[in-house]
Every structure is written in structure tokens, then in C-alpha cells.
Amino acid sequence: MSVASIGSGQSQIYLDITVAAGTSVIATLSGPGVVSSAQQTGLAWSDGRVRLTWTVNTSGSYVATGTAGNFPISGSASVQ
């Protein structure tokens, strides 16, 4: 997972994965300051890439868990 500051005390957290084209991906982000919907979904493009994006407003540790098709996925990020 990666993190980018978007200003106004907010950051975006990205979960990038590559799976088979057309695979449905769903993940939920846990942490101290999730301001977007905690649950994000995506569908893999023809090249298999999926990016899920969350907006947060508090520093700390964040963990995403979910599935890509029938397979579990997870990731973590630290926001400064």
C-alpha cells in the first residue's frame, strides 16, 4: 500500500493489486481516521490492474483486508 498527502490535513491510501482481468476486488480499511467509505470495490481492467483508494485525516496505522475473487488480500500503511 502507498500513501499520498492531498492537503488540508488529509491523505489518500492506495491498494494496488494485479489479478486476472475482470476480477472483482473488495477491501475494507481499518484505522483511526477513515473519512471515505471504509469499504471500497473495484473491477480489474483488461491488464488486470486494480487500485482501491481511501481518504484519511488522522496519522497512524491502517490495515486493509478483503478479497480478490476468492482469494484473500491484505495490506498495511502508516500515515505520518
mmCIF file of the N, C-alpha and C atoms, coordinates in Angstrom:
data_MODEL
# 
_entry.id   MODEL 
# 
loop_
_atom_site.group_PDB 
_atom_site.id 
_atom_site.type_symbol 
_atom_site.label_atom_id 
_atom_site.label_alt_id 
_atom_site.label_comp_id 
_atom_site.label_asym_id 
_atom_site.label_entity_id 
_atom_site.label_seq_id 
_atom_site.pdbx_PDB_ins_code 
_atom_site.Cartn_x 
_atom_site.Cartn_y 
_atom_site.Cartn_z 
_atom_site.occupancy 
_atom_site.B_iso_or_equiv 
_atom_site.pdbx_formal_charge 
_atom_site.auth_seq_id 
_atom_site.auth_comp_id 
_atom_site.auth_asym_id 
_atom_site.auth_atom_id 
_atom_site.pdbx_PDB_model_num 
ATOM 1   N N  . MET A 1 1  ? 0.844   -1.176  0.000   1.00 0.00 ? 1  MET A N  1 
ATOM 2   C CA . MET A 1 1  ? 0.000   0.000   0.000   1.00 0.00 ? 1  MET A CA 1 
ATOM 3   C C  . MET A 1 1  ? 0.888   1.237   0.000   1.00 0.00 ? 1  MET A C  1 
ATOM 4   N N  . SER A 1 2  ? 0.336   2.331   -0.516  1.00 0.00 ? 2  SER A N  1 
ATOM 5   C CA . SER A 1 2  ? 1.083   3.576   -0.574  1.00 0.00 ? 2  SER A CA 1 
ATOM 6   C C  . SER A 1 2  ? 0.213   4.708   -0.051  1.00 0.00 ? 2  SER A C  1 
ATOM 7   N N  . VAL A 1 3  ? 0.877   5.810   0.295   1.00 0.00 ? 3  VAL A N  1 
ATOM 8   C CA . VAL A 1 3  ? 0.203   6.957   0.902   1.00 0.00 ? 3  VAL A CA 1 
ATOM 9   C C  . VAL A 1 3  ? 0.630   8.228   0.177   1.00 0.00 ? 3  VAL A C  1 
ATOM 10  N N  . ALA A 1 4  ? -0.323  9.134   -0.044  1.00 0.00 ? 4  ALA A N  1 
ATOM 11  C CA . ALA A 1 4  ? -0.017  10.436  -0.631  1.00 0.00 ? 4  ALA A CA 1 
ATOM 12  C C  . ALA A 1 4  ? -0.810  11.509  0.102   1.00 0.00 ? 4  ALA A C  1 
ATOM 13  N N  . SER A 1 5  ? -0.142  12.599  0.452   1.00 0.00 ? 5  SER A N  1 
ATOM 14  C CA . SER A 1 5  ? -0.821  13.734  1.068   1.00 0.00 ? 5  SER A CA 1 
ATOM 15  C C  . SER A 1 5  ? -1.620  14.469  -0.005  1.00 0.00 ? 5  SER A C  1 
ATOM 16  N N  . ILE A 1 6  ? -2.858  14.837  0.336   1.00 0.00 ? 6  ILE A N  1 
ATOM 17  C CA . ILE A 1 6  ? -3.689  15.581  -0.615  1.00 0.00 ? 6  ILE A CA 1 
ATOM 18  C C  . ILE A 1 6  ? -4.044  16.965  -0.072  1.00 0.00 ? 6  ILE A C  1 
ATOM 19  N N  . GLY A 1 7  ? -3.372  17.387  1.006   1.00 0.00 ? 7  GLY A N  1 
ATOM 20  C CA . GLY A 1 7  ? -3.598  18.711  1.568   1.00 0.00 ? 7  GLY A CA 1 
ATOM 21  C C  . GLY A 1 7  ? -4.740  18.740  2.559   1.00 0.00 ? 7  GLY A C  1 
ATOM 22  N N  . SER A 1 8  ? -4.885  19.884  3.246   1.00 0.00 ? 8  SER A N  1 
ATOM 23  C CA . SER A 1 8  ? -5.946  20.099  4.241   1.00 0.00 ? 8  SER A CA 1 
ATOM 24  C C  . SER A 1 8  ? -5.944  19.027  5.322   1.00 0.00 ? 8  SER A C  1 
ATOM 25  N N  . GLY A 1 9  ? -4.759  18.516  5.661   1.00 0.00 ? 9  GLY A N  1 
ATOM 26  C CA . GLY A 1 9  ? -4.662  17.509  6.708   1.00 0.00 ? 9  GLY A CA 1 
ATOM 27  C C  . GLY A 1 9  ? -5.149  16.135  6.308   1.00 0.00 ? 9  GLY A C  1 
ATOM 28  N N  . GLN A 1 10 ? -5.349  15.917  5.022   1.00 0.00 ? 10 GLN A N  1 
ATOM 29  C CA . GLN A 1 10 ? -5.841  14.625  4.560   1.00 0.00 ? 10 GLN A CA 1 
ATOM 30  C C  . GLN A 1 10 ? -4.795  13.914  3.710   1.00 0.00 ? 10 GLN A C  1 
ATOM 31  N N  . SER A 1 11 ? -4.897  12.596  3.706   1.00 0.00 ? 11 SER A N  1 
ATOM 32  C CA . SER A 1 11 ? -4.046  11.752  2.868   1.00 0.00 ? 11 SER A CA 1 
ATOM 33  C C  . SER A 1 11 ? -4.909  10.723  2.172   1.00 0.00 ? 11 SER A C  1 
ATOM 34  N N  . GLN A 1 12 ? -4.383  10.207  1.068   1.00 0.00 ? 12 GLN A N  1 
ATOM 35  C CA . GLN A 1 12 ? -5.026  9.075   0.415   1.00 0.00 ? 12 GLN A CA 1 
ATOM 36  C C  . GLN A 1 12 ? -4.142  7.857   0.567   1.00 0.00 ? 12 GLN A C  1 
ATOM 37  N N  . ILE A 1 13 ? -4.798  6.733   0.813   1.00 0.00 ? 13 ILE A N  1 
ATOM 38  C CA . ILE A 1 13 ? -4.128  5.439   0.900   1.00 0.00 ? 13 ILE A CA 1 
ATOM 39  C C  . ILE A 1 13 ? -4.567  4.625   -0.306  1.00 0.00 ? 13 ILE A C  1 
ATOM 40  N N  . TYR A 1 14 ? -3.588  4.035   -0.987  1.00 0.00 ? 14 TYR A N  1 
ATOM 41  C CA . TYR A 1 14 ? -3.859  3.261   -2.200  1.00 0.00 ? 14 TYR A CA 1 
ATOM 42  C C  . TYR A 1 14 ? -3.477  1.804   -1.994  1.00 0.00 ? 14 TYR A C  1 
ATOM 43  N N  . LEU A 1 15 ? -4.342  0.925   -2.440  1.00 0.00 ? 15 LEU A N  1 
ATOM 44  C CA . LEU A 1 15 ? -4.043  -0.504  -2.512  1.00 0.00 ? 15 LEU A CA 1 
ATOM 45  C C  . LEU A 1 15 ? -4.051  -0.875  -3.985  1.00 0.00 ? 15 LEU A C  1 
ATOM 46  N N  . ASP A 1 16 ? -2.887  -1.197  -4.518  1.00 0.00 ? 16 ASP A N  1 
ATOM 47  C CA . ASP A 1 16 ? -2.744  -1.580  -5.924  1.00 0.00 ? 16 ASP A CA 1 
ATOM 48  C C  . ASP A 1 16 ? -2.458  -3.069  -6.009  1.00 0.00 ? 16 ASP A C  1 
ATOM 49  N N  . ILE A 1 17 ? -3.254  -3.776  -6.787  1.00 0.00 ? 17 ILE A N  1 
ATOM 50  C CA . ILE A 1 17 ? -3.016  -5.199  -6.993  1.00 0.00 ? 17 ILE A CA 1 
ATOM 51  C C  . ILE A 1 17 ? -3.201  -5.531  -8.467  1.00 0.00 ? 17 ILE A C  1 
ATOM 52  N N  . THR A 1 18 ? -2.639  -6.651  -8.858  1.00 0.00 ? 18 THR A N  1 
ATOM 53  C CA . THR A 1 18 ? -2.816  -7.162  -10.216 1.00 0.00 ? 18 THR A CA 1 
ATOM 54  C C  . THR A 1 18 ? -3.394  -8.560  -10.125 1.00 0.00 ? 18 THR A C  1 
ATOM 55  N N  . VAL A 1 19 ? -4.499  -8.764  -10.811 1.00 0.00 ? 19 VAL A N  1 
ATOM 56  C CA . VAL A 1 19 ? -5.234  -10.029 -10.790 1.00 0.00 ? 19 VAL A CA 1 
ATOM 57  C C  . VAL A 1 19 ? -5.683  -10.334 -12.217 1.00 0.00 ? 19 VAL A C  1 
ATOM 58  N N  . ALA A 1 20 ? -6.426  -11.386 -12.387 1.00 0.00 ? 20 ALA A N  1 
ATOM 59  C CA . ALA A 1 20 ? -6.970  -11.696 -13.709 1.00 0.00 ? 20 ALA A CA 1 
ATOM 60  C C  . ALA A 1 20 ? -7.961  -10.608 -14.125 1.00 0.00 ? 20 ALA A C  1 
ATOM 61  N N  . ALA A 1 21 ? -7.959  -10.273 -15.399 1.00 0.00 ? 21 ALA A N  1 
ATOM 62  C CA . ALA A 1 21 ? -8.891  -9.270  -15.918 1.00 0.00 ? 21 ALA A CA 1 
ATOM 63  C C  . ALA A 1 21 ? -10.320 -9.633  -15.545 1.00 0.00 ? 21 ALA A C  1 
ATOM 64  N N  . GLY A 1 22 ? -11.082 -8.631  -15.119 1.00 0.00 ? 22 GLY A N  1 
ATOM 65  C CA . GLY A 1 22 ? -12.477 -8.842  -14.770 1.00 0.00 ? 22 GLY A CA 1 
ATOM 66  C C  . GLY A 1 22 ? -12.722 -9.319  -13.356 1.00 0.00 ? 22 GLY A C  1 
ATOM 67  N N  . THR A 1 23 ? -11.659 -9.538  -12.584 1.00 0.00 ? 23 THR A N  1 
ATOM 68  C CA . THR A 1 23 ? -11.820 -9.996  -11.205 1.00 0.00 ? 23 THR A CA 1 
ATOM 69  C C  . THR A 1 23 ? -12.373 -8.874  -10.336 1.00 0.00 ? 23 THR A C  1 
ATOM 70  N N  . SER A 1 24 ? -13.345 -9.209  -9.501  1.00 0.00 ? 24 SER A N  1 
ATOM 71  C CA . SER A 1 24 ? -13.912 -8.254  -8.558  1.00 0.00 ? 24 SER A CA 1 
ATOM 72  C C  . SER A 1 24 ? -13.059 -8.211  -7.293  1.00 0.00 ? 24 SER A C  1 
ATOM 73  N N  . VAL A 1 25 ? -12.756 -7.002  -6.847  1.00 0.00 ? 25 VAL A N  1 
ATOM 74  C CA . VAL A 1 25 ? -11.933 -6.803  -5.654  1.00 0.00 ? 25 VAL A CA 1 
ATOM 75  C C  . VAL A 1 25 ? -12.728 -5.969  -4.657  1.00 0.00 ? 25 VAL A C  1 
ATOM 76  N N  . ILE A 1 26 ? -12.710 -6.386  -3.398  1.00 0.00 ? 26 ILE A N  1 
ATOM 77  C CA . ILE A 1 26 ? -13.379 -5.645  -2.334  1.00 0.00 ? 26 ILE A CA 1 
ATOM 78  C C  . ILE A 1 26 ? -12.476 -5.656  -1.114  1.00 0.00 ? 26 ILE A C  1 
ATOM 79  N N  . ALA A 1 27 ? -12.334 -4.496  -0.469  1.00 0.00 ? 27 ALA A N  1 
ATOM 80  C CA . ALA A 1 27 ? -11.497 -4.418  0.725   1.00 0.00 ? 27 ALA A CA 1 
ATOM 81  C C  . ALA A 1 27 ? -12.036 -3.350  1.660   1.00 0.00 ? 27 ALA A C  1 
ATOM 82  N N  . THR A 1 28 ? -11.787 -3.565  2.950   1.00 0.00 ? 28 THR A N  1 
ATOM 83  C CA . THR A 1 28 ? -12.200 -2.633  3.989   1.00 0.00 ? 28 THR A CA 1 
ATOM 84  C C  . THR A 1 28 ? -10.969 -2.129  4.719   1.00 0.00 ? 28 THR A C  1 
ATOM 85  N N  . LEU A 1 29 ? -10.884 -0.817  4.901   1.00 0.00 ? 29 LEU A N  1 
ATOM 86  C CA . LEU A 1 29 ? -9.758  -0.201  5.594   1.00 0.00 ? 29 LEU A CA 1 
ATOM 87  C C  . LEU A 1 29 ? -10.140 0.094   7.033   1.00 0.00 ? 29 LEU A C  1 
ATOM 88  N N  . SER A 1 30 ? -9.266  -0.325  7.956   1.00 0.00 ? 30 SER A N  1 
ATOM 89  C CA . SER A 1 30 ? -9.441  -0.034  9.378   1.00 0.00 ? 30 SER A CA 1 
ATOM 90  C C  . SER A 1 30 ? -8.330  0.894   9.830   1.00 0.00 ? 30 SER A C  1 
ATOM 91  N N  . GLY A 1 31 ? -8.657  1.838   10.681  1.00 0.00 ? 31 GLY A N  1 
ATOM 92  C CA . GLY A 1 31 ? -7.664  2.759   11.207  1.00 0.00 ? 31 GLY A CA 1 
ATOM 93  C C  . GLY A 1 31 ? -8.345  3.928   11.885  1.00 0.00 ? 31 GLY A C  1 
ATOM 94  N N  . PRO A 1 32 ? -7.546  4.853   12.412  1.00 0.00 ? 32 PRO A N  1 
ATOM 95  C CA . PRO A 1 32 ? -8.097  5.895   13.281  1.00 0.00 ? 32 PRO A CA 1 
ATOM 96  C C  . PRO A 1 32 ? -8.849  7.038   12.605  1.00 0.00 ? 32 PRO A C  1 
ATOM 97  N N  . GLY A 1 33 ? -8.728  7.220   11.295  1.00 0.00 ? 33 GLY A N  1 
ATOM 98  C CA . GLY A 1 33 ? -9.352  8.405   10.706  1.00 0.00 ? 33 GLY A CA 1 
ATOM 99  C C  . GLY A 1 33 ? -9.813  8.235   9.278   1.00 0.00 ? 33 GLY A C  1 
ATOM 100 N N  . VAL A 1 34 ? -10.550 7.169   9.004   1.00 0.00 ? 34 VAL A N  1 
ATOM 101 C CA . VAL A 1 34 ? -11.038 6.932   7.638   1.00 0.00 ? 34 VAL A CA 1 
ATOM 102 C C  . VAL A 1 34 ? -12.242 7.840   7.398   1.00 0.00 ? 34 VAL A C  1 
ATOM 103 N N  . VAL A 1 35 ? -12.134 8.750   6.425   1.00 0.00 ? 35 VAL A N  1 
ATOM 104 C CA . VAL A 1 35 ? -13.237 9.672   6.150   1.00 0.00 ? 35 VAL A CA 1 
ATOM 105 C C  . VAL A 1 35 ? -14.011 9.309   4.886   1.00 0.00 ? 35 VAL A C  1 
ATOM 106 N N  . SER A 1 36 ? -13.417 8.520   4.021   1.00 0.00 ? 36 SER A N  1 
ATOM 107 C CA . SER A 1 36 ? -14.157 7.994   2.868   1.00 0.00 ? 36 SER A CA 1 
ATOM 108 C C  . SER A 1 36 ? -14.885 6.737   3.333   1.00 0.00 ? 36 SER A C  1 
ATOM 109 N N  . SER A 1 37 ? -15.622 6.122   2.452   1.00 0.00 ? 37 SER A N  1 
ATOM 110 C CA . SER A 1 37 ? -16.229 4.839   2.781   1.00 0.00 ? 37 SER A CA 1 
ATOM 111 C C  . SER A 1 37 ? -15.125 3.847   3.120   1.00 0.00 ? 37 SER A C  1 
ATOM 112 N N  . ALA A 1 38 ? -15.261 3.151   4.244   1.00 0.00 ? 38 ALA A N  1 
ATOM 113 C CA . ALA A 1 38 ? -14.230 2.190   4.654   1.00 0.00 ? 38 ALA A CA 1 
ATOM 114 C C  . ALA A 1 38 ? -14.147 1.021   3.682   1.00 0.00 ? 38 ALA A C  1 
ATOM 115 N N  . GLN A 1 39 ? -15.275 0.671   3.062   1.00 0.00 ? 39 GLN A N  1 
ATOM 116 C CA . GLN A 1 39 ? -15.295 -0.449  2.113   1.00 0.00 ? 39 GLN A CA 1 
ATOM 117 C C  . GLN A 1 39 ? -15.214 0.096   0.691   1.00 0.00 ? 39 GLN A C  1 
ATOM 118 N N  . GLN A 1 40 ? -14.231 -0.391  -0.057  1.00 0.00 ? 40 GLN A N  1 
ATOM 119 C CA . GLN A 1 40 ? -14.048 0.016   -1.449  1.00 0.00 ? 40 GLN A CA 1 
ATOM 120 C C  . GLN A 1 40 ? -14.087 -1.225  -2.345  1.00 0.00 ? 40 GLN A C  1 
ATOM 121 N N  . THR A 1 41 ? -14.591 -1.041  -3.550  1.00 0.00 ? 41 THR A N  1 
ATOM 122 C CA . THR A 1 41 ? -14.662 -2.142  -4.505  1.00 0.00 ? 41 THR A CA 1 
ATOM 123 C C  . THR A 1 41 ? -14.078 -1.703  -5.840  1.00 0.00 ? 41 THR A C  1 
ATOM 124 N N  . GLY A 1 42 ? -13.637 -2.671  -6.610  1.00 0.00 ? 42 GLY A N  1 
ATOM 125 C CA . GLY A 1 42 ? -13.114 -2.385  -7.936  1.00 0.00 ? 42 GLY A CA 1 
ATOM 126 C C  . GLY A 1 42 ? -13.187 -3.610  -8.812  1.00 0.00 ? 42 GLY A C  1 
ATOM 127 N N  . LEU A 1 43 ? -13.070 -3.391  -10.100 1.00 0.00 ? 43 LEU A N  1 
ATOM 128 C CA . LEU A 1 43 ? -13.078 -4.464  -11.086 1.00 0.00 ? 43 LEU A CA 1 
ATOM 129 C C  . LEU A 1 43 ? -11.809 -4.326  -11.916 1.00 0.00 ? 43 LEU A C  1 
ATOM 130 N N  . ALA A 1 44 ? -11.070 -5.415  -12.042 1.00 0.00 ? 44 ALA A N  1 
ATOM 131 C CA . ALA A 1 44 ? -9.787  -5.363  -12.748 1.00 0.00 ? 44 ALA A CA 1 
ATOM 132 C C  . ALA A 1 44 ? -9.980  -4.999  -14.215 1.00 0.00 ? 44 ALA A C  1 
ATOM 133 N N  . TRP A 1 45 ? -9.142  -4.074  -14.679 1.00 0.00 ? 45 TRP A N  1 
ATOM 134 C CA . TRP A 1 45 ? -9.119  -3.689  -16.083 1.00 0.00 ? 45 TRP A CA 1 
ATOM 135 C C  . TRP A 1 45 ? -8.621  -4.861  -16.930 1.00 0.00 ? 45 TRP A C  1 
ATOM 136 N N  . SER A 1 46 ? -8.568  -4.655  -18.224 1.00 0.00 ? 46 SER A N  1 
ATOM 137 C CA . SER A 1 46 ? -8.117  -5.716  -19.131 1.00 0.00 ? 46 SER A CA 1 
ATOM 138 C C  . SER A 1 46 ? -6.677  -6.125  -18.857 1.00 0.00 ? 46 SER A C  1 
ATOM 139 N N  . ASP A 1 47 ? -5.882  -5.212  -18.260 1.00 0.00 ? 47 ASP A N  1 
ATOM 140 C CA . ASP A 1 47 ? -4.499  -5.557  -17.913 1.00 0.00 ? 47 ASP A CA 1 
ATOM 141 C C  . ASP A 1 47 ? -4.385  -6.148  -16.509 1.00 0.00 ? 47 ASP A C  1 
ATOM 142 N N  . GLY A 1 48 ? -5.510  -6.311  -15.826 1.00 0.00 ? 48 GLY A N  1 
ATOM 143 C CA . GLY A 1 48 ? -5.529  -6.942  -14.508 1.00 0.00 ? 48 GLY A CA 1 
ATOM 144 C C  . GLY A 1 48 ? -5.298  -6.009  -13.339 1.00 0.00 ? 48 GLY A C  1 
ATOM 145 N N  . ARG A 1 49 ? -5.066  -4.729  -13.614 1.00 0.00 ? 49 ARG A N  1 
ATOM 146 C CA . ARG A 1 49 ? -4.760  -3.802  -12.521 1.00 0.00 ? 49 ARG A CA 1 
ATOM 147 C C  . ARG A 1 49 ? -6.022  -3.275  -11.842 1.00 0.00 ? 49 ARG A C  1 
ATOM 148 N N  . VAL A 1 50 ? -5.913  -3.130  -10.517 1.00 0.00 ? 50 VAL A N  1 
ATOM 149 C CA . VAL A 1 50 ? -6.983  -2.543  -9.711  1.00 0.00 ? 50 VAL A CA 1 
ATOM 150 C C  . VAL A 1 50 ? -6.337  -1.603  -8.698  1.00 0.00 ? 50 VAL A C  1 
ATOM 151 N N  . ARG A 1 51 ? -6.904  -0.429  -8.523  1.00 0.00 ? 51 ARG A N  1 
ATOM 152 C CA . ARG A 1 51 ? -6.475  0.473   -7.446  1.00 0.00 ? 51 ARG A CA 1 
ATOM 153 C C  . ARG A 1 51 ? -7.693  0.835   -6.608  1.00 0.00 ? 51 ARG A C  1 
ATOM 154 N N  . LEU A 1 52 ? -7.603  0.543   -5.315  1.00 0.00 ? 52 LEU A N  1 
ATOM 155 C CA . LEU A 1 52 ? -8.615  0.986   -4.363  1.00 0.00 ? 52 LEU A CA 1 
ATOM 156 C C  . LEU A 1 52 ? -8.037  2.176   -3.605  1.00 0.00 ? 52 LEU A C  1 
ATOM 157 N N  . THR A 1 53 ? -8.877  3.175   -3.339  1.00 0.00 ? 53 THR A N  1 
ATOM 158 C CA . THR A 1 53 ? -8.415  4.427   -2.741  1.00 0.00 ? 53 THR A CA 1 
ATOM 159 C C  . THR A 1 53 ? -9.288  4.808   -1.552  1.00 0.00 ? 53 THR A C  1 
ATOM 160 N N  . TRP A 1 54 ? -8.626  5.172   -0.453  1.00 0.00 ? 54 TRP A N  1 
ATOM 161 C CA . TRP A 1 54 ? -9.307  5.672   0.739   1.00 0.00 ? 54 TRP A CA 1 
ATOM 162 C C  . TRP A 1 54 ? -8.747  7.035   1.106   1.00 0.00 ? 54 TRP A C  1 
ATOM 163 N N  . THR A 1 55 ? -9.583  7.879   1.705   1.00 0.00 ? 55 THR A N  1 
ATOM 164 C CA . THR A 1 55 ? -9.140  9.160   2.243   1.00 0.00 ? 55 THR A CA 1 
ATOM 165 C C  . THR A 1 55 ? -9.177  9.091   3.767   1.00 0.00 ? 55 THR A C  1 
ATOM 166 N N  . VAL A 1 56 ? -8.085  9.566   4.394   1.00 0.00 ? 56 VAL A N  1 
ATOM 167 C CA . VAL A 1 56 ? -7.982  9.560   5.854   1.00 0.00 ? 56 VAL A CA 1 
ATOM 168 C C  . VAL A 1 56 ? -7.541  10.947  6.325   1.00 0.00 ? 56 VAL A C  1 
ATOM 169 N N  . ASN A 1 57 ? -7.814  11.247  7.600   1.00 0.00 ? 57 ASN A N  1 
ATOM 170 C CA . ASN A 1 57 ? -7.442  12.564  8.124   1.00 0.00 ? 57 ASN A CA 1 
ATOM 171 C C  . ASN A 1 57 ? -6.712  12.500  9.462   1.00 0.00 ? 57 ASN A C  1 
ATOM 172 N N  . THR A 1 58 ? -6.208  11.327  9.818   1.00 0.00 ? 58 THR A N  1 
ATOM 173 C CA . THR A 1 58 ? -5.517  11.150  11.092  1.00 0.00 ? 58 THR A CA 1 
ATOM 174 C C  . THR A 1 58 ? -4.282  10.295  10.871  1.00 0.00 ? 58 THR A C  1 
ATOM 175 N N  . SER A 1 59 ? -3.170  10.699  11.478  1.00 0.00 ? 59 SER A N  1 
ATOM 176 C CA . SER A 1 59 ? -1.969  9.876   11.374  1.00 0.00 ? 59 SER A CA 1 
ATOM 177 C C  . SER A 1 59 ? -2.162  8.589   12.168  1.00 0.00 ? 59 SER A C  1 
ATOM 178 N N  . GLY A 1 60 ? -1.413  7.561   11.768  1.00 0.00 ? 60 GLY A N  1 
ATOM 179 C CA . GLY A 1 60 ? -1.493  6.280   12.453  1.00 0.00 ? 60 GLY A CA 1 
ATOM 180 C C  . GLY A 1 60 ? -1.358  5.126   11.490  1.00 0.00 ? 60 GLY A C  1 
ATOM 181 N N  . SER A 1 61 ? -1.656  3.943   11.993  1.00 0.00 ? 61 SER A N  1 
ATOM 182 C CA . SER A 1 61 ? -1.540  2.713   11.208  1.00 0.00 ? 61 SER A CA 1 
ATOM 183 C C  . SER A 1 61 ? -2.897  2.318   10.651  1.00 0.00 ? 61 SER A C  1 
ATOM 184 N N  . TYR A 1 62 ? -2.886  1.877   9.395   1.00 0.00 ? 62 TYR A N  1 
ATOM 185 C CA . TYR A 1 62 ? -4.096  1.463   8.702   1.00 0.00 ? 62 TYR A CA 1 
ATOM 186 C C  . TYR A 1 62 ? -3.885  0.081   8.096   1.00 0.00 ? 62 TYR A C  1 
ATOM 187 N N  . VAL A 1 63 ? -4.941  -0.727  8.132   1.00 0.00 ? 63 VAL A N  1 
ATOM 188 C CA . VAL A 1 63 ? -4.876  -2.086  7.594   1.00 0.00 ? 63 VAL A CA 1 
ATOM 189 C C  . VAL A 1 63 ? -6.082  -2.308  6.692   1.00 0.00 ? 63 VAL A C  1 
ATOM 190 N N  . ALA A 1 64 ? -5.824  -2.829  5.499   1.00 0.00 ? 64 ALA A N  1 
ATOM 191 C CA . ALA A 1 64 ? -6.896  -3.194  4.569   1.00 0.00 ? 64 ALA A CA 1 
ATOM 192 C C  . ALA A 1 64 ? -6.959  -4.710  4.460   1.00 0.00 ? 64 ALA A C  1 
ATOM 193 N N  . THR A 1 65 ? -8.163  -5.249  4.507   1.00 0.00 ? 65 THR A N  1 
ATOM 194 C CA . THR A 1 65 ? -8.370  -6.683  4.309   1.00 0.00 ? 65 THR A CA 1 
ATOM 195 C C  . THR A 1 65 ? -9.560  -6.866  3.384   1.00 0.00 ? 65 THR A C  1 
ATOM 196 N N  . GLY A 1 66 ? -9.511  -7.927  2.588   1.00 0.00 ? 66 GLY A N  1 
ATOM 197 C CA . GLY A 1 66 ? -10.616 -8.185  1.681   1.00 0.00 ? 66 GLY A CA 1 
ATOM 198 C C  . GLY A 1 66 ? -10.353 -9.383  0.810   1.00 0.00 ? 66 GLY A C  1 
ATOM 199 N N  . THR A 1 67 ? -10.973 -9.368  -0.372  1.00 0.00 ? 67 THR A N  1 
ATOM 200 C CA . THR A 1 67 ? -10.832 -10.483 -1.305  1.00 0.00 ? 67 THR A CA 1 
ATOM 201 C C  . THR A 1 67 ? -10.673 -9.966  -2.727  1.00 0.00 ? 67 THR A C  1 
ATOM 202 N N  . ALA A 1 68 ? -9.962  -10.745 -3.513  1.00 0.00 ? 68 ALA A N  1 
ATOM 203 C CA . ALA A 1 68 ? -9.860  -10.555 -4.957  1.00 0.00 ? 68 ALA A CA 1 
ATOM 204 C C  . ALA A 1 68 ? -10.358 -11.856 -5.555  1.00 0.00 ? 68 ALA A C  1 
ATOM 205 N N  . GLY A 1 69 ? -11.587 -11.828 -6.051  1.00 0.00 ? 69 GLY A N  1 
ATOM 206 C CA . GLY A 1 69 ? -12.213 -13.088 -6.433  1.00 0.00 ? 69 GLY A CA 1 
ATOM 207 C C  . GLY A 1 69 ? -12.410 -13.915 -5.172  1.00 0.00 ? 69 GLY A C  1 
ATOM 208 N N  . ASN A 1 70 ? -11.871 -15.127 -5.164  1.00 0.00 ? 70 ASN A N  1 
ATOM 209 C CA . ASN A 1 70 ? -11.980 -15.998 -3.991  1.00 0.00 ? 70 ASN A CA 1 
ATOM 210 C C  . ASN A 1 70 ? -10.742 -15.970 -3.109  1.00 0.00 ? 70 ASN A C  1 
ATOM 211 N N  . PHE A 1 71 ? -9.796  -15.088 -3.407  1.00 0.00 ? 71 PHE A N  1 
ATOM 212 C CA . PHE A 1 71 ? -8.520  -15.089 -2.695  1.00 0.00 ? 71 PHE A CA 1 
ATOM 213 C C  . PHE A 1 71 ? -8.437  -13.924 -1.711  1.00 0.00 ? 71 PHE A C  1 
ATOM 214 N N  . PRO A 1 72 ? -7.932  -14.179 -0.506  1.00 0.00 ? 72 PRO A N  1 
ATOM 215 C CA . PRO A 1 72 ? -7.794  -13.091 0.467   1.00 0.00 ? 72 PRO A CA 1 
ATOM 216 C C  . PRO A 1 72 ? -6.679  -12.128 0.074   1.00 0.00 ? 72 PRO A C  1 
ATOM 217 N N  . ILE A 1 73 ? -6.888  -10.855 0.373   1.00 0.00 ? 73 ILE A N  1 
ATOM 218 C CA . ILE A 1 73 ? -5.863  -9.835  0.159   1.00 0.00 ? 73 ILE A CA 1 
ATOM 219 C C  . ILE A 1 73 ? -5.753  -9.002  1.431   1.00 0.00 ? 73 ILE A C  1 
ATOM 220 N N  . SER A 1 74 ? -4.601  -8.409  1.631   1.00 0.00 ? 74 SER A N  1 
ATOM 221 C CA . SER A 1 74 ? -4.423  -7.519  2.772   1.00 0.00 ? 74 SER A CA 1 
ATOM 222 C C  . SER A 1 74 ? -3.237  -6.606  2.513   1.00 0.00 ? 74 SER A C  1 
ATOM 223 N N  . GLY A 1 75 ? -3.190  -5.548  3.268   1.00 0.00 ? 75 GLY A N  1 
ATOM 224 C CA . GLY A 1 75 ? -2.075  -4.622  3.179   1.00 0.00 ? 75 GLY A CA 1 
ATOM 225 C C  . GLY A 1 75 ? -2.111  -3.680  4.357   1.00 0.00 ? 75 GLY A C  1 
ATOM 226 N N  . SER A 1 76 ? -1.010  -2.988  4.580   1.00 0.00 ? 76 SER A N  1 
ATOM 227 C CA . SER A 1 76 ? -0.955  -2.027  5.676   1.00 0.00 ? 76 SER A CA 1 
ATOM 228 C C  . SER A 1 76 ? -0.183  -0.795  5.236   1.00 0.00 ? 76 SER A C  1 
ATOM 229 N N  . ALA A 1 77 ? -0.483  0.311   5.905   1.00 0.00 ? 77 ALA A N  1 
ATOM 230 C CA . ALA A 1 77 ? 0.187   1.571   5.610   1.00 0.00 ? 77 ALA A CA 1 
ATOM 231 C C  . ALA A 1 77 ? 0.253   2.399   6.880   1.00 0.00 ? 77 ALA A C  1 
ATOM 232 N N  . SER A 1 78 ? 1.272   3.229   6.950   1.00 0.00 ? 78 SER A N  1 
ATOM 233 C CA . SER A 1 78 ? 1.430   4.154   8.066   1.00 0.00 ? 78 SER A CA 1 
ATOM 234 C C  . SER A 1 78 ? 1.341   5.575   7.533   1.00 0.00 ? 78 SER A C  1 
ATOM 235 N N  . VAL A 1 79 ? 0.457   6.367   8.134   1.00 0.00 ? 79 VAL A N  1 
ATOM 236 C CA . VAL A 1 79 ? 0.292   7.764   7.744   1.00 0.00 ? 79 VAL A CA 1 
ATOM 237 C C  . VAL A 1 79 ? 0.965   8.626   8.802   1.00 0.00 ? 79 VAL A C  1 
ATOM 238 N N  . GLN A 1 80 ? 1.869   9.492   8.360   1.00 0.00 ? 80 GLN A N  1 
ATOM 239 C CA . GLN A 1 80 ? 2.616   10.359  9.293   1.00 0.00 ? 80 GLN A CA 1 
ATOM 240 C C  . GLN A 1 80 ? 1.849   11.637  9.575   1.00 0.00 ? 80 GLN A C  1 
# 
